[in-house]
Amino acid sequence: MEYILSYIFLFPVLVAIAMLFIHSEATSVFRRLALSATSVQLVLSILLFIQFDRDTSISTWSGAFQFVEKLDWITMKLGSIGKLNIDYFLGVDGISLPLVVLSCFVLTVGVISSWNIKEKAKGYFILYLILSSSIIGCFIALDFFLFYLCFEFMLLPMFFLIGIWGGKKRSYASIKFFLYTLFGSLFILIVMIGLYLSVVDGNANTFSMVRMMDGFYDAGSILDPASGELIFGYSARAAAFLFILVGFGIKLPMVPFHTWLPDAHVEAPTPISVVLAGLLLKVGAYGFFRIAFGIFPDMAAKYAAWIAFLGVLSIIYGGMNALAQNDLKRMVAYSSVSHMGFVFVGLAAVTTEGAGGALFQMISHGLISPALFILVGVIYDRTSNREMEHFSGLASKMPVYTFFTVVFFFAGLGLPGLSGFVGELMVLIGAFKTSSLSIWIGILATLGIAISAAYFLWTIQRMFFGKYFVRERSWEEYMNDLSAREKLMLIPLTVLVLLLGIYPRVVLDCSNDTINFFVQHVGNFNP
Amino acid sequence: MNLQDQLLEILANLESLKVEFTLIIGAISLLIAGLITKSGQLLKSIYALTIVFAFYHNWQGFSLGLALSNSLFIASTAQNFTAIFLGAGLLILLYHREEEHATEFYFFILSILVGGIMLMKANSFLVAYLSIELTSFTAYIITNFSFKKVGFEAGIKYLLFGAVSTAIMLFGFGLVYGVSDIFFISELNEINKALPASVGLLLIVFGLLFKGSVVPFHIWVPATYQSAPNDATAILSIVPKLAAFVLLQRIFQSVGFDESWISTACLMLGMLTIVFGTLSALRQSNARRMISFGAIAHSGFLLPLVIMESSTSNEAFWWYAAAYALMNVAIFFFLDVYERKGVVQVSDYGGQSGTDWVLNSAMTIILISLVGLPPAAGFTAKFLLFGSLWEFYSNGADAIYITYLIVALFATVISLFFYLRIPYQMFLVKAETLDTQNTPVSTKIIATLFSIVLLLLFFAPQILTVMQQLLNSHIAYE
């Protein structure tokens, strides 16, 4: 299993290439192939999870990564820079490992959720598999260029997946999504080039994120912390950090760069919403872990209060918006904005609880939000409508559906025993414990939980309890309870949400060492 | 030096013009063959053979340095770019062309190639002027080769603007010669810094910027690109532009006025070009016109690579130019294929959804490459541009370079918006009437090959640098 990461990374693309040669009439072949591809990924990632060495003492980032694969990819002579060196460099540590497993799982769920896609199935599944590879690639790439390639390459399949198979205003939503995220990623591109010119491995410049995190700067180069270079009178590192903040902030999404998200979610087909909420947002958060905090720890520590403020802003603003929505899917989308704010707060606390909680919140949200979108999809598939006020008293007609909705709404609002509780609790402990953040951050974040309780409970009350009612008479005949396929997706998600809520050490054990080192790495710079 | 020695030297130096001679001989044989036969196959093969021979001669290399009593300066850049031009010249054979007027058409293409190649080697003002005129006049004529009223209009427009700009340039040559007594580009470092000489230099630069379609000298571009036949447009968007940029680079290197106001002015114009090209493209409804504005924006991306004096930007210039040439040949090939199906406006592409996914996907890849998104060659080109700007800035250059970088960045995002309009129509819009014509398999194969090459250049960008080294390895250094 020497190349296990490569197998996980590239297998879907290979299947996608094979699909190119299959005649497009054979609709059911594509979904079966896609399912087998993601299942293989899932099995491999579970093997990876089991084999991961949880008991390591980490003293540098280069010692933190396991299953490392490194090959030369591009070596090109380039003028006074000397050589352009780009490596095919993969590896996982305690932060990325849980995310890889989560990705493989959610991607498999996504294929099951796409089972009914008949129109242009060939194109759909090819794009879906390309998307799968690039998502996994983001989490395991240790070469910044490779990371950037995967990061950008998520956009194109996503654009077509929303734009072709989406809802009524799909073209507006897909273009908005594409422009926003491309805008963000070009900011990252600038910083990437700056880092390449500043970081060295031996004599040559390097894209290796490991070297960047360990801080091997060329003395006097533009992003060297010791050189204190200025751009337009501002510190070059502060400017680069700001760029990174905007770049990943758009992806995360962080208020005020979040406006693409509700549109994209509302118009995307259910499986794409699942992947978007479950994984793409996590890529943004992962970028904060690995790049904003990992490579710019000095700036991160300096501006931690601001980051926490942005996090709280997302929590409160996203929550308020969710409260005001009438469209169920829009409500869930805004709840995502709100919940991802906790990742920010946890990171900014720079304590083991905070950072660990941020990671846990990512995993937990990566399970809860796909489930929520599947649940929205259930009602939308039956009625092509998801206005909350058009439904009432569904509990009497669809008890199983109601059961799952209640479970995941409670998980979302942080009921003890379910995974959402653990993440939010850890983040709050971190925020209250740290001396670098004002106590108001913690208080306002707690208030955010109360808001999420309000909108989730209110929705349950409005849609599921009371007298049975649906707007159109014609919908009546479709109001059946969950099908086997829908249960197949929701049951594993429920089991995992329960498991993580009761026994969070599944994730925490494997991330603990890395998180400790991460906190120590950033904490060194605390003012 | 007596007459005999002089004659012998000239004879020996003629070797540096062997590519041009080959092309001219080929052009003349094409004319003669055109008198005898009307067979398009034969004419095309003569044309192809000429280019291949020229390529071979170019491959053999030259001795570098001044030649023919200083009127030529042979640099490795000129030789590298000659390879690009000849490659583009060969690739336009893939375009569809009727037998009628094939003789004249390929004759003029060969002439424009000669003009472009000479321009890059020019050292005396006279040769520079003559080669500019050679490319210009042939360009005026082939603009009109669609034999329609619009083409004629565009040709006249081009002619008028071109005449004025060459006149301005000529005035610039006169000023520089009159004030500083300099007649050779290689001696420009001795130019006196007084105002008249600087103004003269600026006017020369303006003349070249006209050829390079830099704003505000770009007015002829959209009409010309839109009305010329597609294969002519491909050549027009590559040869005069890149040749002018190569000469511009030589002028900048020779003057060495890295910090002077002329280079700053050029950079300002470059930023203006990017912004203007991108914003105007947003408003176009005709697909070819939109791509033309995109090509104008690309001039803005190429310009700083010419101005910066660093070996990185040199290499990036080569890379960007080669990728640009390839992308342009490809995109005009696709536009040609679609136009012959009757798809001209951007909105017409809606009818293409669902007919031919091979062609549509390949076109999407080319457009993605023009935006500069991974994984296509256009990304690497922009990556190298950004890298050179960053490096040049961090080595202590003026802040204008970092401003340039930011402008280029924003323009890239906006350019996504218009380049994407075609795939948007193809895939996302459900048209009422769907096109049902089938594309020939050969077209599909060519289309796929274009996109594969662009993808390949992303995954292995060293191909182009290795190619450059191979070309250079044949040069005998003096």
Interface residues (C-beta under 8 A of the other chain):
Chain A: I74 T75 M76 K77 L78 G79 S80 I81 L84 G123 Y148 L149 E152 F153 L155 L156 F159 F160 G163 I164 R170 S171 S174 I175 F178 L179 L182 F183 L186 F187 L189 I190 I193 G194 Y196 L197 S221 I222 E229 I231 F232
Chain B: S310 S311 T312 S313 N314 E315 A316 W357 I368 L373 P374 P375 F379 F383 L384 F386 G387 S388 W390 E391 Y393 S394 A399 I402 L405 L409 T412 V413 L416 F417 L420 Y424 F427 L428 V429 F459 A460 P461 Q462 T465 Q469
